[in-house]
Amino acid sequence: MFSKTRLDALSDGIFGVAMTLLVLDVRLPSDFQPRDSAELLHGIGDLWPKFLPYLLSFGVLGLRWLANIEVRSRAQFVNREYVSWLLLYLLLITCVPLTTIVVGRFAHLPPAIWLYAGNTLLIAAVGLRLIFITPDLEVGEHLRRRQMSSTVLIASSLLAIALSFIDSRVALWALALNFAVPLVIRWSGPAAMLD
């Protein structure tokens, strides 16, 4: 048996580091030497292709972290199966900075979208699996919100992959649907998804 408190602390640390690492690729080139304010503003504007994936990734990780802390369990200890799935989940979280860099640099190429959206898809799927194996889970509205959040992440990831076959530059915007999760939850009503 493993202490759930220690695992939660590890999870919080990994999320914090992953969210911090995201911004490292959003930077001006080291050889960029603007001659005036207009050139500096233009250089900052040129960061947009990297800034969008950063915002999306920060939002996705933030929503995943919030969903994790919302799920309540009365268990103080968890078994090896739970730990194994949690470690896989955290491995996928640590991959987000890498996939964000790839999609930030190559969003015009479908494989970059596939890598990024595939990572977010796996995060959501493994997150759902964790819900079903969490011991002494407290059922309630918080659990429904977590499931809805994961479902929207799965749907938006699949949509991004599908759109990449049509127009890779538009595909990444499908993941912005995750910011609508609070509206989707309100719209869907109070019915529990675990019934």
Backbone bond lengths (Angstrom), bond angles and torsions (degrees), N, CA, C in turn:
res aa  C-N    CA-C-N  psi(-1)  N-CA   C-N-CA  omega(-1)  CA-C   N-CA-C  phi
1 M - - - 1.455 - - 1.528 109.50 -
2 F 1.334 114.16 145.74 1.458 120.70 -175.94 1.528 109.84 -123.40
3 S 1.315 116.23 142.95 1.462 121.77 -178.48 1.530 110.67 -68.55
4 K 1.332 116.45 122.07 1.464 120.78 178.73 1.526 110.56 -66.32
5 T 1.311 117.61 -34.06 1.464 121.24 179.42 1.526 111.08 -61.72
6 R 1.318 116.75 -43.75 1.476 120.25 179.20 1.521 110.88 -65.73
7 L 1.326 117.18 -39.37 1.462 120.65 178.49 1.523 111.16 -66.75
8 D 1.330 117.19 -38.67 1.463 120.61 176.98 1.523 110.77 -63.06
9 A 1.340 117.13 -39.06 1.468 121.08 178.43 1.534 110.24 -64.83
10 L 1.333 116.75 -42.53 1.468 120.61 176.70 1.522 110.44 -60.83
11 S 1.321 116.24 -45.19 1.461 121.41 179.60 1.525 111.14 -59.70
12 D 1.324 117.38 -47.27 1.466 120.97 178.65 1.524 111.23 -58.35
13 G 1.329 116.55 -43.10 1.465 120.24 179.85 1.518 112.42 -63.81
14 I 1.328 116.40 -43.35 1.464 120.20 -179.44 1.527 110.73 -65.32
15 F 1.317 117.07 -42.25 1.459 119.33 177.18 1.525 110.53 -61.78
16 G 1.328 116.94 -43.67 1.468 120.47 -179.58 1.518 112.16 -61.23
17 V 1.318 116.74 -44.81 1.468 120.36 -179.83 1.525 110.37 -67.50
18 A 1.333 117.35 -45.70 1.468 120.53 -179.30 1.520 111.06 -60.21
19 M 1.332 116.75 -41.70 1.469 119.95 -179.29 1.523 111.10 -67.92
20 T 1.326 117.55 -33.07 1.458 121.63 178.30 1.526 111.09 -72.26
21 L 1.328 116.98 -41.05 1.469 120.86 -178.34 1.525 112.45 -64.17
22 L 1.316 117.05 -24.45 1.466 120.68 -177.81 1.526 112.75 -55.17
23 V 1.310 116.61 -37.25 1.467 120.37 -172.70 1.534 112.44 -77.43
24 L 1.312 118.48 -13.37 1.464 120.64 -174.22 1.523 113.80 -63.35
25 D 1.310 117.95 -26.20 1.457 119.61 179.38 1.527 112.75 -88.45
26 V 1.314 117.58 -7.82 1.471 121.14 178.21 1.524 106.73 -92.37
27 R 1.327 115.08 85.56 1.465 119.62 -178.80 1.524 109.76 -151.00
28 L 1.290 113.14 154.51 1.465 119.24 176.04 1.525 108.86 -71.74
29 P 1.317 118.10 147.98 1.465 120.12 177.93 1.526 110.54 -58.75
30 S 1.324 116.43 144.75 1.468 120.05 -177.36 1.532 112.30 -63.32
31 D 1.316 118.16 -24.45 1.465 120.78 179.26 1.536 112.80 -91.16
32 F 1.327 117.24 5.83 1.466 121.91 -179.73 1.528 109.39 -75.08
33 Q 1.322 116.57 118.80 1.467 122.83 -179.38 1.533 108.84 -129.97
34 P 1.331 117.96 85.11 1.473 119.70 -177.96 1.526 111.24 -65.67
35 R 1.322 115.49 140.72 1.466 120.69 179.50 1.518 111.88 -89.17
36 D 1.347 116.32 -20.86 1.462 119.04 -179.70 1.529 109.44 -154.96
37 S 1.316 115.24 177.77 1.465 121.50 -177.26 1.523 111.96 -61.76
38 A 1.312 116.96 -39.32 1.468 120.57 -178.68 1.528 110.15 -62.76
39 E 1.316 116.19 -42.35 1.460 120.10 179.82 1.536 110.78 -66.63
40 L 1.338 117.02 -37.84 1.456 120.84 176.91 1.522 110.28 -64.34
41 L 1.329 117.14 -45.68 1.468 120.66 178.20 1.524 111.26 -60.77
42 H 1.322 116.15 -40.18 1.465 120.29 177.57 1.538 109.94 -63.23
43 G 1.315 116.73 -42.55 1.469 120.84 178.62 1.522 111.80 -62.69
44 I 1.338 115.97 -41.47 1.467 120.16 177.53 1.527 109.95 -65.26
45 G 1.325 117.05 -41.15 1.461 121.28 177.25 1.518 112.24 -61.11
46 D 1.334 116.31 -33.91 1.466 120.54 178.90 1.529 112.73 -68.02
47 L 1.334 117.05 -10.47 1.467 120.35 177.84 1.526 112.58 -78.38
48 W 1.352 117.13 -9.75 1.463 121.09 -175.57 1.528 113.60 -50.20
49 P 1.351 119.89 -44.87 1.470 118.85 -178.91 1.533 113.24 -60.19
50 K 1.328 117.70 -25.59 1.460 120.54 176.69 1.519 111.53 -91.46
51 F 1.333 116.24 -27.77 1.461 119.87 -176.90 1.523 112.12 -72.54
52 L 1.325 117.58 -36.77 1.467 120.55 178.58 1.526 111.47 -60.08
53 P 1.342 119.75 -50.76 1.475 118.44 177.43 1.534 112.42 -61.27
54 Y 1.333 116.73 -34.45 1.465 119.83 176.89 1.528 110.28 -61.24
55 L 1.334 116.93 -48.42 1.466 120.78 179.43 1.526 111.62 -61.66
56 L 1.326 116.46 -45.04 1.466 120.21 179.00 1.527 111.23 -61.43
57 S 1.318 116.26 -45.50 1.464 120.25 -178.05 1.523 111.31 -66.61
58 F 1.322 116.19 -42.13 1.460 119.12 178.28 1.526 109.88 -62.17
59 G 1.326 116.17 -41.46 1.463 120.31 177.98 1.515 112.20 -64.69
60 V 1.330 116.77 -45.26 1.462 120.33 -179.83 1.533 110.07 -62.35
61 L 1.345 116.81 -46.69 1.461 119.16 179.64 1.526 111.50 -65.87
62 G 1.316 116.48 -39.87 1.458 119.71 177.86 1.523 111.96 -61.70
63 L 1.321 116.41 -44.16 1.465 120.36 178.55 1.532 111.54 -66.31
64 R 1.335 117.12 -37.13 1.470 120.76 177.16 1.529 109.76 -64.97
65 W 1.324 116.79 -43.93 1.461 120.46 -179.51 1.531 110.15 -63.61
66 L 1.328 116.46 -45.57 1.464 119.64 178.23 1.529 111.35 -60.98
67 A 1.322 116.57 -41.09 1.464 120.63 178.80 1.531 110.31 -63.61
68 N 1.326 116.59 -38.21 1.468 120.17 179.62 1.523 111.71 -64.50
69 I 1.327 116.53 -44.00 1.466 117.83 -176.34 1.529 111.66 -76.29
70 E 1.324 116.34 -16.64 1.464 120.20 177.82 1.524 112.43 -76.57
71 V 1.327 117.26 -28.38 1.457 120.61 179.97 1.528 108.06 -73.92
72 R 1.315 114.96 125.37 1.464 120.23 -175.85 1.522 110.47 -111.28
73 S 1.312 113.08 136.16 1.457 120.80 177.91 1.533 107.85 -132.37
74 R 1.322 115.94 141.49 1.463 119.83 176.89 1.525 110.98 -86.24
75 A 1.324 117.34 -4.68 1.465 121.08 -177.49 1.528 111.28 -74.07
76 Q 1.320 115.08 137.14 1.461 119.88 174.65 1.522 110.77 -95.50
77 F 1.318 115.23 -20.35 1.462 120.86 -179.63 1.520 109.37 -131.38
78 V 1.329 116.24 151.12 1.461 122.25 179.37 1.522 109.14 -128.83
79 N 1.325 115.80 160.20 1.461 120.36 -177.46 1.533 111.33 -89.33
80 R 1.313 115.09 176.99 1.468 121.51 -177.15 1.529 111.76 -64.20
81 E 1.329 118.56 -35.55 1.471 120.00 179.40 1.530 110.06 -60.37
82 Y 1.310 116.18 -46.73 1.467 120.15 178.74 1.533 110.33 -60.21
83 V 1.323 116.87 -45.68 1.469 121.17 -179.35 1.523 110.55 -61.46
84 S 1.315 117.14 -41.98 1.478 120.69 -179.84 1.528 110.83 -61.87
85 W 1.330 116.89 -45.27 1.465 120.14 179.00 1.528 111.02 -67.46
86 L 1.333 116.87 -38.13 1.466 119.74 178.50 1.526 110.73 -64.42
87 L 1.319 117.34 -41.52 1.464 119.69 178.63 1.532 111.52 -64.55
88 L 1.329 117.25 -38.39 1.468 119.89 174.72 1.523 109.89 -62.36
89 Y 1.323 116.73 -44.20 1.469 122.07 178.07 1.527 110.33 -57.83
90 L 1.324 116.91 -46.91 1.468 120.99 -179.08 1.533 111.40 -68.02
91 L 1.324 117.25 -33.73 1.466 120.35 174.28 1.523 110.07 -60.06
92 L 1.315 115.98 -44.92 1.471 120.06 178.51 1.530 111.27 -64.34
93 I 1.321 117.57 -35.81 1.465 121.09 177.04 1.530 109.83 -63.97
94 T 1.338 117.08 -41.78 1.470 119.21 -179.85 1.524 112.44 -68.13
95 C 1.328 117.73 -17.49 1.468 121.13 177.61 1.529 112.64 -80.60
96 V 1.319 118.07 -14.87 1.467 120.85 -176.70 1.531 112.29 -60.35
97 P 1.343 120.70 -42.98 1.473 117.53 177.10 1.535 113.08 -59.02
98 L 1.326 117.50 -40.11 1.468 120.23 178.26 1.524 111.17 -64.58
99 T 1.331 117.64 -48.26 1.461 119.66 -177.83 1.534 110.75 -67.28
100 T 1.325 116.32 -28.92 1.467 120.44 176.51 1.526 110.47 -67.96
101 I 1.324 117.21 -41.28 1.465 121.01 177.33 1.528 109.75 -61.78
102 V 1.333 116.17 -46.51 1.473 120.23 -178.46 1.525 110.54 -61.14
103 V 1.333 117.20 -48.30 1.464 118.96 -177.86 1.529 110.79 -71.75
104 G 1.323 117.98 -29.61 1.464 120.57 176.84 1.520 112.42 -65.65
105 R 1.306 116.05 -32.60 1.471 120.49 -179.28 1.525 113.12 -91.47
106 F 1.331 116.68 -29.16 1.468 119.63 -171.52 1.529 113.41 -131.60
107 A 1.324 117.26 35.51 1.472 120.87 -178.08 1.522 112.69 -60.40
108 H 1.319 117.40 -19.49 1.463 120.80 179.43 1.531 112.29 -78.10
109 L 1.340 116.94 -6.02 1.462 121.21 179.92 1.533 109.90 -110.09
110 P 1.326 117.79 126.16 1.473 120.63 -177.51 1.533 115.17 -52.26
111 P 1.340 121.13 -40.50 1.469 118.43 -179.20 1.541 113.64 -59.19
112 A 1.317 117.16 -29.57 1.471 119.39 176.88 1.524 110.19 -66.18
113 I 1.328 116.63 -40.04 1.469 121.43 176.92 1.527 109.75 -66.33
114 W 1.333 116.69 -42.79 1.461 120.24 -179.64 1.528 110.86 -60.70
115 L 1.326 116.27 -42.85 1.467 120.58 179.98 1.520 110.48 -62.69
116 Y 1.325 116.01 -49.56 1.457 120.97 -177.17 1.531 111.25 -65.48
117 A 1.326 116.28 -52.55 1.468 120.41 -177.91 1.532 111.20 -67.52
118 G 1.320 117.06 -32.80 1.466 119.91 175.46 1.521 111.23 -63.70
119 N 1.320 116.42 -38.96 1.467 120.45 177.43 1.527 110.83 -64.63
120 T 1.339 117.10 -46.21 1.462 119.50 -179.68 1.532 111.17 -66.90
121 L 1.317 116.09 -35.07 1.469 120.81 176.81 1.528 110.56 -61.82
122 L 1.316 116.55 -46.87 1.465 120.36 179.03 1.524 111.68 -64.93
123 I 1.336 117.05 -38.17 1.463 120.00 177.08 1.527 110.24 -58.32
124 A 1.318 116.38 -46.63 1.464 120.25 -179.25 1.526 111.47 -65.50
125 A 1.326 117.60 -42.82 1.464 121.14 -178.26 1.532 111.00 -65.33
126 V 1.311 116.76 -45.60 1.470 119.85 178.95 1.528 109.98 -67.19
127 G 1.334 116.91 -36.18 1.465 120.44 176.16 1.519 111.76 -60.88
128 L 1.325 116.95 -40.73 1.471 120.24 176.12 1.528 111.21 -64.18
129 R 1.318 116.26 -41.40 1.469 120.13 177.88 1.531 110.16 -59.98
130 L 1.315 117.02 -41.28 1.466 120.39 178.71 1.527 112.15 -60.09
131 I 1.325 116.07 -36.92 1.464 119.34 178.29 1.531 110.25 -59.35
132 F 1.318 116.42 -43.92 1.458 120.56 -174.40 1.528 113.26 -73.70
133 I 1.340 117.79 -18.54 1.474 118.84 179.88 1.528 112.61 -110.16
134 T 1.319 117.67 4.46 1.463 120.43 177.66 1.531 108.68 -69.99
135 P 1.338 116.92 123.84 1.465 119.09 -178.48 1.534 111.95 -73.89
136 D 1.311 115.78 148.56 1.473 123.34 177.11 1.523 112.39 49.92
137 L 1.301 115.29 45.71 1.458 122.01 -178.16 1.520 110.75 -70.52
138 E 1.313 116.60 132.76 1.460 121.41 175.86 1.523 108.25 -85.91
139 V 1.317 116.22 118.03 1.457 121.71 -179.18 1.526 108.95 -83.41
140 G 1.321 116.46 141.05 1.460 120.88 178.71 1.515 111.16 170.78
141 E 1.312 114.92 -170.16 1.470 121.54 -178.63 1.527 111.57 -59.15
142 H 1.322 117.42 -36.65 1.466 121.10 179.48 1.532 111.28 -59.74
143 L 1.313 116.26 -37.07 1.459 120.71 179.91 1.530 110.91 -70.01
144 R 1.312 116.74 -40.16 1.468 120.95 177.15 1.524 110.43 -62.53
145 R 1.328 117.11 -40.26 1.474 120.53 178.17 1.525 110.55 -62.73
146 R 1.326 117.27 -40.30 1.469 121.38 179.33 1.527 110.01 -63.53
147 Q 1.321 116.79 -44.28 1.460 120.42 -179.48 1.529 111.08 -66.13
148 M 1.314 116.88 -40.97 1.462 121.13 179.15 1.528 109.94 -64.17
149 S 1.314 116.27 -42.46 1.463 121.23 179.13 1.532 110.56 -60.22
150 S 1.319 116.52 -44.14 1.472 120.32 178.49 1.525 111.45 -66.05
151 T 1.310 116.64 -39.43 1.464 121.22 179.77 1.529 110.85 -63.98
152 V 1.318 117.05 -42.29 1.465 120.59 178.72 1.531 110.20 -66.16
153 L 1.328 117.62 -38.66 1.466 120.01 177.97 1.532 110.59 -64.46
154 I 1.320 117.41 -40.54 1.471 120.43 176.84 1.524 110.02 -62.38
155 A 1.330 116.74 -48.09 1.471 120.92 -178.22 1.529 111.52 -63.06
156 S 1.324 117.70 -43.82 1.468 120.05 -178.57 1.527 111.21 -69.08
157 S 1.329 117.39 -33.22 1.470 120.66 177.14 1.525 110.72 -66.96
158 L 1.332 116.01 -44.44 1.468 119.85 177.65 1.529 111.15 -64.36
159 L 1.333 116.53 -39.06 1.464 120.48 177.58 1.528 110.77 -63.87
160 A 1.327 117.63 -41.12 1.467 121.12 178.33 1.531 110.74 -61.54
161 I 1.322 116.14 -42.76 1.468 119.79 178.71 1.524 110.02 -63.19
162 A 1.328 116.92 -45.70 1.469 120.61 179.71 1.528 111.03 -62.25
163 L 1.331 117.21 -44.51 1.472 120.59 -179.88 1.518 112.26 -65.43
164 S 1.322 117.56 -26.26 1.467 120.08 -179.18 1.526 111.65 -63.91
165 F 1.320 116.67 -22.90 1.462 120.14 177.47 1.530 111.32 -77.53
166 I 1.336 115.78 -18.59 1.463 120.81 -179.86 1.524 110.55 -98.74
167 D 1.344 115.93 -53.76 1.467 121.39 -179.65 1.525 108.86 -154.82
168 S 1.311 116.50 103.77 1.463 121.63 -176.73 1.525 112.54 -59.72
169 R 1.308 117.10 -31.92 1.465 120.03 -177.48 1.534 112.19 -68.31
170 V 1.318 117.55 -23.63 1.460 122.54 179.34 1.536 110.83 -93.11
171 A 1.321 116.83 -25.33 1.462 122.17 -171.69 1.527 113.29 -56.51
172 L 1.303 116.94 -40.81 1.460 120.85 -176.38 1.525 112.17 -62.18
173 W 1.323 116.79 -28.85 1.459 121.03 -179.79 1.527 112.18 -64.07
174 A 1.329 117.88 -20.89 1.468 120.18 178.32 1.527 110.92 -59.92
175 L 1.317 116.52 -31.80 1.461 119.65 -179.59 1.523 112.56 -71.71
176 A 1.319 117.36 -14.70 1.466 120.49 175.81 1.527 110.73 -66.66
177 L 1.339 117.06 -16.47 1.468 120.77 176.72 1.529 111.67 -58.66
178 N 1.321 117.15 -24.22 1.464 120.40 -179.09 1.514 112.38 -63.92
179 F 1.320 116.41 -24.14 1.460 119.46 178.71 1.531 111.09 -74.95
180 A 1.326 116.48 -10.62 1.470 121.17 178.36 1.529 112.22 -92.90
181 V 1.327 117.41 2.63 1.469 120.55 -177.39 1.531 112.69 -53.42
182 P 1.337 119.89 -44.95 1.476 117.90 178.51 1.533 112.73 -58.33
183 L 1.336 117.20 -37.08 1.459 119.90 177.76 1.526 111.68 -69.01
184 V 1.321 116.51 -40.57 1.465 121.19 179.04 1.524 109.52 -62.78
185 I 1.320 117.02 -41.06 1.462 121.28 -179.40 1.526 110.00 -64.94
186 R 1.333 116.83 -44.39 1.462 120.07 177.95 1.524 111.37 -63.14
187 W 1.337 116.26 -41.83 1.458 122.30 -178.44 1.530 111.42 -66.76
188 S 1.332 117.03 -36.58 1.468 120.38 -174.62 1.523 113.30 -75.59
189 G 1.303 117.70 -15.72 1.464 120.16 176.65 1.506 113.60 84.83
190 P 1.320 116.45 -179.09 1.458 121.06 -172.44 1.540 116.39 -84.65
191 A 1.311 118.11 2.86 1.462 119.30 -178.30 1.521 111.11 -61.98
192 A 1.297 118.51 131.93 1.470 122.63 -179.00 1.521 109.62 -75.34
193 M 1.342 115.05 141.85 1.453 119.19 -179.95 1.518 112.50 -87.18
194 L 1.318 117.52 -12.50 1.470 119.64 -176.49 1.519 113.48 -88.49
195 D 1.312 118.18 0.73 1.472 119.91 -177.47 1.503 112.33 -59.32
